[in-house]
Amino acid sequence: MTNLIDTYLLKSGMPKDELCKIGRAKRAFYYYGMGTLAIVAIALGTLGLFKIFG
């Protein structure tokens, strides 16, 4: 998953040395953290809509 996002960032114009500075572990933590946060936000939003319309 991290490789896929890194490849996308490189193709979109991010300098390779900037990716190296950040570090692979920090990037993976950031990507998975953002993914988890998005899933939690979607779940809470869905539950809220069910309470409003239910």
TAJOWO-V682044 format. One line per field, one symbol per residue. ss: DSSP state (a for helix, b for strand, c for the rest). phi: phi as a letter, one per 20 degrees, with the letter a starting at -180 (. if undefined). burial: # if it has 16 or more other ideal C-beta (glycine too) atoms within 10 Angstrom, else .. A space follows every 50 residues. Layout:
ss = ???
phi = ???
burial = ???
//
This chain:
ss = caaaaaaaaaaccccaaaaaaacaaaaaaaaaaaaaaaaaaaaaaaaaaa aaac
phi = .ffffffffffeofffffffffnfffffffffffffffffffffffffff ffee
burial = .....#............................................ ....
//
